[in-house]
Amino acid sequence: MEIRAYLNLMHTVEKLKCTLRHSWTSTGRRESVAEHTWRLALMAYFIKDEFPEANAEKVILMCLCHDLGETFTGDIPAFQKTDADGAAEDEAVNAWLKSLPAPYCAELTGLFAEMAAQETLEAKLYKALDKMEALIQHNEADIKTWIPLEYELNFTYGSEAVAFSEYLTQLCAQINLDCAEKITAAQAEPS
């Protein structure tokens, strides 16, 4: 890739470091999209032995790229995101992908199509882990950062995405137990 094109690409994706998510960190500050993406990619790496039939490199690439649209649209929490928001993000990503030089344009366009179709093991893994990472982060954040709907949503979010895998279903169940313990502990604290 030509040096200026490479630097322009890096300047574009740097925005994900500055784009804040709905989630909060354990230290009480808002999480960036880049931080979510980083841990999601590590999650994929550390479960590769559970899914030896999956292309781990592809899953990690999906994790790294899945939120690139938020470079252009910002983060919209799943419980607020409309079909129109999703279409606008897809349009922005597609326009950006078309601007990339070969072979990246074709490779990433295919990757995004595969992620959207949710038919391959790799696409299902990235999607399930994406949801689990968000739940883990919510459990790590101070419960005072939760909004009322999250007390219920945190127990259902991602359950469909993990259903294809016994391992991921068990992971989701443990995350739910952690969530229940967090809520119980918060209710036991004196006001």
C-alpha positions as CSV (number, residue, x, y, z in Angstrom):
1,M,0.0,0.0,0.0
2,E,1.3,3.4,-0.9
3,I,2.6,5.3,2.2
4,R,0.1,8.2,2.1
5,A,-2.9,5.9,1.6
6,Y,-1.7,3.8,4.5
7,L,-1.4,6.9,6.7
8,N,-4.8,8.1,5.6
9,L,-6.3,4.8,6.6
10,M,-4.6,4.9,10.0
11,H,-5.9,8.5,10.5
12,T,-9.5,7.3,9.7
13,V,-9.5,4.4,12.0
14,E,-7.9,6.4,14.8
15,K,-11.4,7.8,15.3
16,L,-12.4,4.6,17.0
17,K,-10.0,5.5,19.9
18,C,-12.1,8.6,20.4
19,T,-15.5,7.2,19.8
20,L,-17.1,6.4,23.1
21,R,-19.5,3.5,23.7
22,H,-22.5,3.2,26.0
23,S,-20.3,1.0,28.3
24,W,-18.2,2.1,31.2
25,T,-14.9,0.7,32.3
26,S,-14.2,-0.6,35.8
27,T,-12.4,2.7,36.6
28,G,-15.5,4.8,36.0
29,R,-14.9,6.2,32.5
30,R,-16.6,5.6,29.2
31,E,-15.1,2.9,27.1
32,S,-14.0,3.6,23.5
33,V,-14.9,1.5,20.5
34,A,-11.2,0.7,20.1
35,E,-11.0,-0.7,23.6
36,H,-14.0,-2.9,23.0
37,T,-12.5,-4.1,19.7
38,W,-9.1,-4.9,21.3
39,R,-10.6,-7.1,24.0
40,L,-13.0,-8.8,21.6
41,A,-10.0,-9.8,19.4
42,L,-8.3,-11.2,22.5
43,M,-11.4,-13.1,23.5
44,A,-11.4,-14.7,20.0
45,Y,-7.7,-15.6,20.3
46,F,-8.2,-17.2,23.8
47,I,-11.1,-19.5,22.7
48,K,-9.5,-20.7,19.5
49,D,-8.8,-24.1,21.1
50,E,-12.5,-24.5,21.8
51,F,-13.2,-24.2,18.1
52,P,-10.3,-25.9,16.3
53,E,-12.4,-26.2,13.1
54,A,-12.8,-22.4,12.8
55,N,-10.3,-20.1,11.1
56,A,-9.1,-18.3,14.1
57,E,-7.3,-15.6,12.1
58,K,-10.5,-14.8,10.3
59,V,-12.5,-14.6,13.5
60,I,-9.9,-12.2,14.9
61,L,-10.0,-10.1,11.8
62,M,-13.8,-10.0,12.0
63,C,-13.5,-8.8,15.6
64,L,-11.0,-6.1,14.6
65,C,-13.1,-4.9,11.7
66,H,-16.7,-5.3,12.9
67,D,-17.2,-1.8,14.3
68,L,-15.3,0.1,11.6
69,G,-18.7,1.7,10.6
70,E,-18.7,3.5,13.9
71,T,-15.8,5.5,12.6
72,F,-18.4,7.3,10.5
73,T,-21.6,7.0,12.5
74,G,-20.5,6.9,16.1
75,D,-21.7,4.2,18.5
76,I,-25.4,3.6,18.8
77,P,-26.3,1.2,21.7
78,A,-28.0,-2.0,20.5
79,F,-31.2,-1.1,22.3
80,Q,-31.5,2.2,20.5
81,K,-30.2,1.2,17.0
82,T,-32.9,1.3,14.3
83,D,-32.9,-0.4,10.9
84,A,-32.3,3.1,9.4
85,D,-29.2,3.5,11.7
86,G,-27.9,0.1,10.5
87,A,-28.5,1.0,6.9
88,A,-26.6,4.3,7.3
89,E,-23.7,2.5,8.9
90,D,-23.6,-0.2,6.2
91,E,-23.7,2.5,3.5
92,A,-20.8,4.4,5.1
93,V,-18.7,1.2,5.5
94,N,-19.4,0.2,1.9
95,A,-18.4,3.6,0.6
96,W,-15.2,3.5,2.7
97,L,-14.4,-0.1,1.6
98,K,-14.7,0.9,-2.1
99,S,-12.1,3.6,-1.5
100,L,-9.5,1.0,-0.3
101,P,-6.8,-0.2,-2.7
102,A,-6.7,-3.8,-3.9
103,P,-6.6,-6.3,-2.5
104,Y,-8.0,-4.8,0.7
105,C,-11.2,-3.6,-0.9
106,A,-12.2,-7.1,-2.1
107,E,-11.0,-8.9,1.0
108,L,-12.8,-6.7,3.5
109,T,-15.9,-6.4,1.3
110,G,-16.1,-10.2,1.4
111,L,-15.5,-10.2,5.1
112,F,-18.3,-7.8,5.9
113,A,-20.6,-9.7,3.6
114,E,-19.8,-12.9,5.5
115,M,-20.3,-11.2,8.9
116,A,-23.7,-9.9,7.8
117,A,-24.9,-13.2,6.4
118,Q,-24.1,-15.0,9.8
119,E,-23.8,-18.4,8.1
120,T,-20.2,-19.4,8.7
121,L,-18.8,-20.6,12.0
122,E,-16.4,-17.7,12.0
123,A,-19.2,-15.1,11.6
124,K,-21.3,-16.7,14.3
125,L,-18.3,-16.8,16.7
126,Y,-17.4,-13.1,16.2
127,K,-21.1,-12.1,16.7
128,A,-21.5,-14.2,19.9
129,L,-18.2,-12.9,21.3
130,D,-19.2,-9.3,20.5
131,K,-22.3,-9.6,22.6
132,M,-20.5,-11.5,25.4
133,E,-17.8,-8.8,25.6
134,A,-20.4,-6.1,26.0
135,L,-22.0,-8.1,28.9
136,I,-18.6,-8.7,30.6
137,Q,-17.9,-5.0,30.4
138,H,-21.2,-4.1,31.9
139,N,-20.5,-6.5,34.8
140,E,-17.1,-4.9,35.3
141,A,-18.5,-1.4,35.4
142,D,-20.0,0.2,38.5
143,I,-23.7,-0.8,38.6
144,K,-24.5,2.9,39.1
145,T,-23.6,3.4,35.4
146,W,-26.4,0.9,34.3
147,I,-29.7,2.3,33.0
148,P,-32.9,0.7,34.2
149,L,-33.5,-1.5,31.1
150,E,-30.1,-3.1,31.5
151,Y,-31.1,-5.0,34.6
152,E,-33.3,-7.1,32.4
153,L,-31.5,-6.8,29.1
154,N,-28.2,-8.1,30.5
155,F,-29.9,-11.5,31.0
156,T,-31.2,-11.9,27.5
157,Y,-28.7,-10.0,25.4
158,G,-26.7,-12.4,23.2
159,S,-28.5,-15.6,24.2
160,E,-29.6,-16.2,20.7
161,A,-26.1,-15.5,19.3
162,V,-24.5,-18.2,21.5
163,A,-27.2,-20.9,21.1
164,F,-25.2,-22.7,18.4
165,S,-22.4,-23.6,20.8
166,E,-22.5,-25.4,24.1
167,Y,-19.2,-23.7,25.2
168,L,-20.6,-20.2,24.4
169,T,-23.9,-21.0,26.0
170,Q,-22.0,-22.0,29.2
171,L,-20.0,-18.7,28.9
172,C,-23.2,-16.7,28.7
173,A,-24.7,-18.6,31.7
174,Q,-21.6,-17.7,33.8
175,I,-21.8,-14.1,32.7
176,N,-25.5,-14.1,33.7
177,L,-24.6,-15.5,37.1
178,D,-22.0,-12.8,37.5
179,C,-24.6,-10.2,36.6
180,A,-27.1,-11.6,39.1
181,E,-24.5,-11.5,41.9
182,K,-23.7,-7.9,41.0
183,I,-27.3,-6.9,41.2
184,T,-27.8,-8.8,44.5
185,A,-24.7,-7.2,46.0
186,A,-25.9,-3.8,45.0
187,Q,-29.3,-4.3,46.5
188,A,-27.7,-5.4,49.8
189,E,-25.6,-2.2,50.1
190,P,-27.1,0.4,52.4
191,S,-28.4,3.4,50.5
